[in-house]
Structure formats: C-alpha cells, structure tokens
Amino acid sequence: LGILSAVALPRFISVTDDAHTASVSGAGAGFATGVALFRAQSIAEGTASGAVVAGFGDGTLYANASGAPMSVTNSNTLNCLDVWNKLLQTNAPVVGEDPTFAGGEDYATVEAGAANVCTYTYKVDGPVDPRTITYDSDSRAVTVEADGE
C-alpha cells in the first residue's frame, strides 16, 4: 500500500495542478474573446467613446476611448467585477472582492484604480504562485499566467 501511494500520489497532484492550469487558461481565453467581441460590436455599431455598446451582452457595458469594456455605470471608471460578469455572463467562474475567498469565489479581484488594469487571482489549493488573468482596458490586452509555478 505504501509503494502504491508513493507512486500514485505525485501523479494525482500533477493531474490536479494541470486541471487548475487548464481552468485558468480557459477562463482567460474566454475573457479575451469577450473583450475582442465587445470591440468588434462597438465598431459594428459605430459606438462613440463613453457610450453603451447596446448589442453586446445585456447592453449595459460602456466603451472607453479604445473601445474596451469599462463599467455598467460609466466609461470613465473601470469596474473589474462589472466587466468580468458582463463579458462572460452565464456559467462564468465567480469573481469576488474578498481575497480570502470566503464566499466561495473562484477568483478575487481588486478595483483597478488609476492604472485601468484588472487582475483576477485564481483561488488555489496549496503553495503555488498565484494564477492570474490581467486585463488592461487601455490596450485591451488580456494576459494569462496559468502555470502556477
């Protein structure tokens, strides 16, 4: 039994780590696709900076000057929770503002501040570097750090 567990345990840990990596990579790709689709819809509608992109999602996200999604209230403030929830919508991983994940969230975020950058940190089990999805609303870039090493 000891020999079996010595062989099986590292493989189980590797499979679990691979699942976390795949989860973050998939969420990041979905988020990046949402940003690109938002921009495409904004162009198709001829949406001006500071206006709602009416044909995207539920029609509550405002576009900034670069055509990136910002907030459900105005285009001058980047609201990380609004953008995540409105871009990914149904069956999206849950994001909250509590870094302890007390509410069962999958990701935690903090408000973007002056830099207009959102960082979504994945809830991890075990001592690994944080897996993150970073969104820069000025450049519309989405960066995924999913390996956790």
C-alpha positions in Angstrom: 0.0 0.0 0.0 2.9 2.4 0.8 4.6 1.7 -2.5 1.3 2.2 -4.4 0.6 5.6 -2.6 4.2 6.7 -3.3 3.7 6.2 -7.0 0.1 7.4 -7.3 0.2 10.5 -5.1 2.6 12.5 -7.3 0.5 11.6 -10.4 -2.7 12.8 -8.7 -1.0 16.0 -7.6 0.2 16.6 -11.2 -3.3 15.9 -12.6 -4.8 18.4 -10.1 -2.3 21.1 -11.0 -2.9 20.5 -14.7 -6.7 20.9 -14.1 -6.1 24.3 -12.3 -3.9 25.4 -15.1 -6.5 24.4 -17.7 -9.2 26.1 -15.8 -7.4 29.5 -15.7 -6.3 29.2 -19.3 -9.8 28.5 -20.4 -11.3 31.4 -18.4 -8.6 33.7 -19.7 -9.2 32.7 -23.3 -13.0 33.3 -22.8 -12.4 36.7 -21.2 -10.0 37.7 -24.1 -12.6 36.6 -26.6 -15.3 38.6 -24.8 -13.1 41.7 -24.9 -12.5 41.2 -28.7 -16.2 40.6 -29.4 -17.1 43.7 -27.4 -14.6 45.7 -29.5 -16.0 44.2 -32.7 -19.6 45.0 -31.7 -18.5 48.5 -30.8 -17.0 49.1 -34.3 -20.0 47.5 -36.0 -22.4 49.8 -34.1 -20.2 52.9 -34.6 -20.3 53.3 -30.8 -18.6 56.5 -29.7 -16.3 56.6 -26.7 -18.3 56.8 -23.5 -21.4 55.1 -24.9 -23.1 51.8 -24.2 -22.4 49.0 -26.6 -26.1 48.2 -26.9 -25.9 45.0 -28.9 -23.4 43.2 -26.6 -24.4 41.1 -23.7 -27.3 42.7 -21.9 -26.4 46.1 -23.2 -25.1 47.7 -20.1 -21.3 47.9 -20.7 -19.8 51.2 -21.6 -16.8 51.6 -24.1 -13.8 53.7 -23.3 -11.7 55.6 -26.0 -10.0 52.4 -27.2 -13.3 50.5 -27.5 -12.7 48.4 -24.4 -15.4 47.5 -21.9 -15.3 49.5 -18.7 -18.3 49.6 -16.5 -22.1 49.3 -16.3 -22.3 52.9 -14.9 -19.9 55.0 -17.0 -16.9 54.9 -19.3 -14.5 56.7 -17.0 -14.2 54.1 -14.3 -13.0 50.5 -14.8 -15.1 48.2 -12.7 -13.5 44.8 -12.7 -16.5 42.9 -11.4 -18.8 44.5 -14.0 -16.5 43.7 -16.9 -16.0 40.1 -15.8 -19.7 39.4 -15.2 -21.0 41.1 -18.3 -18.4 39.7 -20.7 -18.6 36.1 -19.5 -22.2 36.0 -18.4 -23.8 32.6 -17.9 -21.8 29.8 -16.3 -18.7 32.0 -15.7 -16.3 31.4 -12.8 -17.4 33.5 -9.9 -15.4 36.6 -9.0 -15.5 38.5 -5.8 -13.5 41.2 -4.0 -12.6 39.1 -0.9 -9.0 37.8 -1.3 -9.8 35.1 1.3 -12.4 33.6 -1.0 -14.8 33.4 2.0 -17.8 33.5 -0.3 -16.7 30.5 -2.4 -15.5 32.6 -5.3 -13.2 31.1 -8.0 -11.3 34.4 -8.5 -10.6 37.5 -6.4 -10.1 41.0 -7.8 -9.4 44.5 -6.5 -10.7 47.6 -8.2 -8.4 48.8 -11.0 -7.6 52.3 -9.8 -5.8 54.9 -12.0 -3.9 52.3 -14.0 -7.1 50.9 -15.6 -5.9 47.3 -15.1 -7.8 44.5 -13.5 -6.1 41.5 -12.0 -8.2 38.4 -11.4 -6.4 36.0 -9.0 -7.4 32.3 -9.1 -8.2 30.5 -5.8 -5.5 27.9 -5.5 -5.1 24.9 -3.2 -1.6 24.5 -2.0 1.6 26.5 -2.1 1.9 27.7 -5.7 2.4 31.1 -7.2 -0.9 32.8 -8.0 -2.5 32.1 -11.3 -3.9 35.3 -12.7 -5.8 36.9 -15.6 -4.9 40.5 -16.2 -6.9 42.9 -18.2 -5.6 46.3 -19.4 -8.5 48.4 -20.6 -6.3 51.0 -22.3 -4.7 48.5 -24.6 -7.4 45.8 -24.5 -4.7 43.3 -23.6 -5.6 40.1 -21.6 -2.6 38.3 -20.1 -2.9 34.9 -18.5 -0.4 33.4 -16.0 -1.8 29.9 -15.6 1.1 27.6 -14.8 1.2 28.3 -11.0 4.9 27.7 -10.8 
